[in-house]
Amino acid sequence: MDQSIKPVAASPVAGGASPAAERDNALYRKVAWRLLPFLMVCYIAAFLDRVNVGFAKLQMLDDLKFSEAVYGLGAGIFFIGYFLFEVPSNVLMHRIGAKKTLARIMILWGLISAAMALTQTPTQFYMLRFLLGAAEAGFYPGIILYLTYWFPSSRRGQIVAVFMTAVPFAGILGGPLSGWVMEAFHQTSGLAGWQWMFIIEAIPSVLLGVAVLWYLDDRIGEARWLSEAEKARLNHNLSSEQAARGEHVSLLRLLRDRRVVHMALICYCTVSSLSGLAFWVPSVIRSTGVVSLLDVGLLTAVPNVCAVISMVLVCRHSDATRERRWHMIVPFLIGGTGLALSTLFSHNPMLAVVMLSVAAAGCMVCSPLFWSLPTAFLEGKSAAAGIAGINSFAGLAAFVSPYAIGWIKDLTGSTDWGMYFLASFTLIGAVLVYRVPKALVNR
């Protein structure tokens, strides 16, 4: 066998690694630096276009006379379109490649997001949010699938974690940006600030969609920035791992797999807490007495900074120890505690932000950690359908949670019970993760 592709134990950390493992580490750093910054920028644009409606709410509800329930339904109906089109999108990507799929998704969602500025009625609001979800369907699970083409499972936890820091980075950048645009451009050329926000924040998505066609490679073999020896090494590492996994023979069999159903339930709990944070944190901060939209935006950046630190450190430790379960259980419980305690400081902006930071640090780290679980036993077409199916089902949580919180707020006049509702899912999620066999995922 060629010594350049001799098997070697993957080592996520450099300490004590053999020369061969060090070469592997250097090669995977090269791949990560090539792919992750660009994919992160794309996901920042995606997530910003998905959740900026949370900032638009601070103006558009008064302008359009929408109730909290109308907003909650519109925020959540995005995920119905997402649910319906996610699996077909991911299976299609496995067949035609990442470049065509991701470019199509990004250009379409950018145009639809800009069209949100034309919203005048609840029906229009619902339709555009549904279409936005349908357009974006397949993007996030597509990226997760794409990363399985390049990185073995022993490295994937940290890689997905770094990629997922795009979510809090979107909050760090998007909060102040959205607040500033809504104040600075309000009534410019006869448009409200929330209308300008939708238009301006849609532009990067369209431009990045075009850039995808030039920058990304569908597979390792097409990467001109890798030598032939490097391509052989990467393919060998992946093929060695794939040989140890079972391939499901059909989508129906995949959906009957109890492990896949169990993973879908865990993902549902993860998304429930995340969707609450994404769509309602600006409203929670506004309810503490903060008036300026720019100040609201700046304060929403704080929980996201804490989430970035948590995601990198916890996921790095999870990869280093090859332990997945407790690295999810503890953050689940911490995140739920932060959500529940944030209600005790509803009249103190600083303490409310501290508790929301605890919630974000716990809840957001669960998402990248979660994807190291199903990708430990799914491969190939099973991974394409399984990842999308799991994420589609979990998307129902992102529909239910915003609508439920809006309904609860209309009913009680407060977001407190909505936060308790979200916190309950973190407890359920922790129990479900505990029931996952460690031999299945600790690798």
N, C-alpha and C positions, 0 to 999 in steps of 0.2 A: 504493500500500500504506500502511496505517496506520502512522505513525511509531512508535507504541507497540510494534509487533511487528516492527520492522525488524531483519533479521538482523545479528548481531554476533558476533564470535569470543568464545567463552567464555574467561574468564580465571580460573583458580583462585586466583591471587594478585593483590593489589591494585596492586602496583608497576607504574607505567607504563600502567595500564588507561585506556581511553577513558571518557568520561562514561556512554555506553550500557552498557559492560562493568561499570562501577561500580554502575549500577542493577541489572544482572543479579546481581552479587555480593551486593548488599543483599537482593534478592528471595530468592536461594537460602539466605542466612543465615536469613531469616524462616521459610522452609520447614523448614530443618534444626532450628531451635530448637523448632518446633512438633512435629515427628515424632520426632527422634532420642532425646531424653531419655526419652520414654514407651516407645519400642521397646526401648531399652537396659534399662530396668527390667524389662520383660517377659522379655527374654533372660537377664538375670541370674537371674530366678526359674526360667526353663527350665533353664539350665545347672546351677544349684545342685541342682535336683531330679534332674538326670541323673547328676551325678558325686558327690553326697554319699555314695553307696555306698562311695566310696574312704575316707571317714572312718568310716562305719559298720563297715567291715571290721575296724578296729582293736579293736572289741569283739565284733561279732557272730560272727566266725569262732570265737572261743573259746566263746561262749555256745551256738552251734548246732553246733559241732564240724565246721565246713566246712573242706575243704582249700583250698590256694591255687588249685588248678586249678578247683575248684567256684566260687570267687569270680571267677576270671578268665573262666570261661564265662558266669556270670551277668552280669558287667559287660558283656561283649561281646554277649550275646544280645539286649540292648536294640536293637542296630543291625540285627538280622534283621527285627524288626517295623518298624523305621524304613525299611529297604530295600524291604519289600513294599508299604508304603502311601504312600511319599513322592511318587512321580510322580502317582498318582490324586489325592492331596490338592492338589498344586500346580496341576494342570489344572483341578480343581474350583474352586480359588480364583480362577483366571483367569476363570471363568464366573460365580460367585456373589458374588465380592468378598472383600476382606480381613477385614472386620469379622466376618462370620458364621464364616469359616474359622478365624481366629485365636482367637475366643472359644470355639468348640467344642474346639479343640486344648488351650487352656490349662486350661479347667475339667476336662476329662477327665484330663489328665495330673496335675493337682493331686490329684484324688481317688485315682488309682491310686498316686501317690507316697506318700500317707498310708497306703494299704493295705499298703505295704511293711513297716510296723511289725508286721503280723500274720505275717510269714514265720517258719516253723518247720522246713521241710524244703527240700532242694535243689530239688525239683520246684516247690514254691511260689515259691521264689526265681527260678527260671528263667521261670515263667509270668508273674509280676508284672513282671519286667524286660522280657519280650517285649511285654506289653500296654502298658507305659510307652513303649516305642519306637514301637509302633503308634499310640498316642495323640498323641505329639509329632511324628510324621512330617509333614513339610510345613511345620513352623514356621520353621526357619531358611531353607530355600530360598524359602519364602513371603515372608519379610521381604526377601530379596535381590530377588525378583521385584517386590515392592511398591515398593522403592526405584527400580526402573527406570521406574515409572509417574510419578516426580517429578523425577528427576535424569538429565541426559545423561551419556554415558560419560566425558566430559572431567572431570566432577566426582565421578564415582562411586567412584573409588579412595579418596579421602579420606573420603567419606561412609561407605562400607562400613567403612573403618578405624576411624572414630569409633564406629560401631555395634558393631564387633567388640571394642572395648575392654571391652564388657560381659563378655566371657569372663574376662580377668584381674581385672576388678572383682568378678566372682562369686567368684574365688579369694581376693581381698583381704578381702571381707566374709564369704564363706562359711567359709573356713578357721577364723578365730577364733570365729565364731558356732557352727560345728559342734562344735569342741573344747569350747567353754564349755557348750553344751547337754548334750553327752554326759557331762561331769563334774558339772554342777550338778543335772541332773534324774535322774541314775542312781538307779534303784530308787524313784523317786517314784511313788506309787499302784501299785506293783508292776511298773512297766515299766522296762526297761533304758534307758540313755542313748541308745543308737542308735535305739530305738523312738520316743522323744520327738523325736529329731532329724528323723526322717521326717515325723512328724505336724506339728510346728511349722513346718518349712520348706516344707510343702505349702500352707499357708494363703494366702500372698501370691499364688500362682499362680491359685487359684480367684477371689480378689477382683479381680485384674487381668484375668482372663478376662471378668468381668462389665463392667469398666470399658472394655474394648476397644469394646464395642457403642456406647458413648456418645462416646468420644473420637476414634476414627479415622474418616477419610473414605475411601471406596473409590477414588475418582478425583479428579483436580484439579477437575473441574466441580462436584463436590459440596461443596467446601471453602468454608464460609461465612466463614471467617477470611481469605479472599483476595478482592480486588476483581476485577471483570470484566476489567480491563486486565491484572492480574497473572495471572489464569488464562489469558488469551489468550497472554501472553508465554511462560509455561511450556509450554503446549501447542505453540506455534510452535517452540520450541527442540527439543522432543522429536520433532515431526513432521519437522523438517529433518534430524535425525539418522537417523530411521527410513527416510526415503526413500532413503538411501544403502546400506541393508542388504538382503540377500536373505532372503526368508521361505521356510523349508522347507515343502514341500507336504504332508508326512506325517510321523508319528512314526517310521515305518520308515526313511524317507529321512534323518531327523535322526540316527538311531542308526547309519546307515551312513556318516555324515560323519566322515572321518578326523580332522578338527579336533576334533570333539566327543569322540571316543574318546581322542585325545591329552590333552585337557583332563581327562577322567575319570581317566587314569593319574596326571597331576600332582596332582589333588585327592586321590587315594588315598594318595600319599606324604605330602601335607600332613596328612591326617587321622591317618595312622599315628603320626607324631611327637606330634601334639596329644593323641591318646587316651592315649598312654603317660604324658605329663605329667599329664593330668587324673586318671587312675585310680591312678597309682602313686607320685606325689611324696610323699603322706603316709607311705606305707610306706617309701620310701627314706630320708626324714628320720627316721622312727622307728628304722630299722635302724642309724643312726649313734649311737644311744644316748640319744636324747631320750625321756623317759618320760612327762611330762605331756602329755595330749591338748591342753590349751590352748596349751602351748608348741609342739607340732607344728602347730597351726592358725596360730599367729602366724608361725612360720617359713615356712609355705607361702605366706603373703602376700607375702614378699619377692620371689620370682621373678615374681609377678604384677604388682607395682609396676613392675619393670623392663620387663615386656612392654607395659604401658600406654604408657610413655615411648617405647619402640621403635616401637610401632604408629603412634602419632600422627606422630612425626618422619619415619619412613621413608616412610609413605604420603603425607604432605603433600609431601615432596620428589618422590615418584614422579608425583603429579598435576602439580606445578609444571613438571617437565621432560618430561612425557608419555612417560616411559621406564618400562617394566614388567618387562622380562626380568631385567636385572641387579639390580633392586631385590628380586627374589625369589631369584636364585641366591646372592647373598652371604649373606642371612639363613639360607637353607637350610644352607649350609656352616658358618656360625657356630653355628647350633642343633645340628647334628650333632656339632660339636666339643665343645660344652658337655655334651651327653648322654654322650659317650664319656669325657670327663675327669672327670665326676661319680663314676665308678666308682673313680678313684684315691684319693678322699678319703672312702671309706665309713665311716671311723672318726673323722672330723673334721666335726662338724655345720656349722661356719661355712664351711669351704672347700667342702663339699658343696653348701650353699645358694648359694654364689657361682657354682659351675659350673651348678647348676640354673637360676640366674638368667640366665646366658649362654644356656643352652638355650631358656628361655622367651622371651627377647628375640628370638632368631632364629626359632624355630619358630612362635610365635604370630603374628608379623607376616606370615608367608606366607599365612595364610588370607584376610585381607581383600585382600591384593595379588592373590591368585589370582583372585578374582571379577571383577577388572577385565579379565581375559583373555577368558573366554567371552562376557561381556556386551558386549564390543566388536564381536561379529559375530552375536549372536543377538538376536532381537526378537520381540515379540508372543507367539503361541502357541508358537513355537520356543523362546523364552526360558523360558516356563513349563515345557515338557516337558524342555528341555535342561538347565536349572539343576537341576531335580529329578532327572533321570536321572544327571547327573554326580555330584550329591551322594549319590544312592542307592548308586551303585557305590562311591564313596569310603567310604560307611558300612560296607561290608564290611571295610575296613581297621580301623575302630573295633571290629568284632567280632573280627577275627583278632588284633590286637595285644594287647589285655588278656588274652585266653585264652592266647596264645603266651607272654607274660611270666609268667603264673601257672604254666604248664606248665614253663617253663624254671626258675623259682624252685623248684618242687617237685623238679625233676631235679637241680639243682646246689646248692640251698640258698642261693642268692644272686641278687640282681637285676642283677648286673653284665652278664651275657650278654644279659639282656633289654634293657638300655640300648644295648648294641652292636647288637642287632637293630633297635631303633628308629633309631639313628644311620645305619644302612645306607640307610634309606628317604630320609633327607635328601640323601644323595649321589645316589641315583637320581633324586630330584625335581629336583635342580640340573641334571643332565644333560638331563632331559626339557624343562625350561624353556628351556635353551639352544637346543634344537632347534625352538622355536616361532619362526616367521618374525616378525621385528620389525615388518614392515609391517602384519601382521595385528592386532597388539595395542597398538603404541605410538601411542596417539591420545588 
